[in-house]
Amino acid sequence: MVRQLRGVVVAGGVVCALLAAAWFVYDYWHDHRFDAVITGAAEKHGLSPFLVKAVAWQESRFEPDARGRKGEIGLMQVMPSTAGEWAKVNGVAGFEPRALFDPAANLDIGCWYLRRALDRWTNVTSRPVPFALAEYNAGRSNALRWATGAKPFDADKFIEAITYGSTKCYVKAIEGRCRRYMQRGHL
């Protein structure tokens, strides 16, 4: 009886170890399956791939078919209206919002939008990322309103001036995750 019990315990331990290993492999695959596309889109738009990956994680947890409550779509939760603006600026005729479910298209458009937001803040602050992230999340008018109280555009004061708790957490979470990705030295 004792031998049988030991056999069951050993077998149970092996099964647990195999399940843990399988979960680790799945989790690793899930978190890294879009790294090449993220890197390509980031490079195309002159962005840090660590920042882009942090935004995609925060927005969708790397789920390309994610949908937001307000109509956001895909990895970077791009609004169809933003994609329409991207298509117009880039001369893309016949763009369909369903293309936002394609990771490459979504990352390209999301990076384009984030780059545009960063460019708006680069001239006014030495640390534009929090300003651009707030704009990406809550819109240009809100970011401008919060920046008014943060002159001379101190990023930490700006973050504290954000009146939407979800946007303040969003900015802090992405900055933290971006730092962790950078510390690892790879996506």
Phi, psi and omega in degrees: 000319180294319178298317180296319180295317176300317179300319179293317180296315179298313179299319178297320178295320178296316179298317179297318179296319178294319178295319178296317179296318179297319179296318179300314180297314178298313182298317178297312179302313182301318183280346185238001186293340180250011184304317181295320180290320177299313180299316180297314180293319179298313180297318180303324185256009177067038181246160173288127176297333178294319178295314181298317179296320179296321177295313180299320178297313182295322184285319190222357187055034177066031176258109184293342180258017180295143176231135178267168181295333183258010177104005179293148186227141166082192186305316182256012177050060181275135175284141176305325179294323176295318178296322177297320177295316177302314181298318180295312181298323184264007176065035180265106181278144174071025180295133179248132180305334180296341177295343179293346176281346176281121184305318182295315179295316181298315180294321178298312182290317178299319178293321177302314181293317179294319178300317179299318178295317179299318180298327180292331185258346184300325183282347185247352181208152178276348178231078188281346187303312180300323179295315180294321179295318178297320177295316179302320185275318189242359178099155183299314185297321178293317179299319178296319179297316180291327181290333181303320180276358184252014181297143006273059176061051173279122186298320181293320176294323178300312181302318179291335180281348180295123184269348175268114180304321181293324179288321177299314178296321179302309181298312181296319181295317181292317178299319179294314179294321178299316177300318179296317177298318181294321180296326177290334177084002177207161178288000000 
